[in-house]
Amino acid sequence: MEKAEERRPVVYVHELDPAANTYAVNGIHHARLKARVPFPVDIDPAGIDRL
């Protein structure tokens, strides 16, 4: 049986590496995700469980 904390939402952020022309993981977020590039975003993946 899975524990609740093992099933929590997660967001993987990728960024384009222009030298390699591939995407690389730039972050893994279980809690608040706040970014300005390529556009402003501020979300709480854990909040999805409360919907």
Secondary structure, 3 states (H helix, E strand, C coil): CCCHHHHCCCEEEEEEECCCCEEEEEEEECCCEEECCCCCEEECHHHHHHC
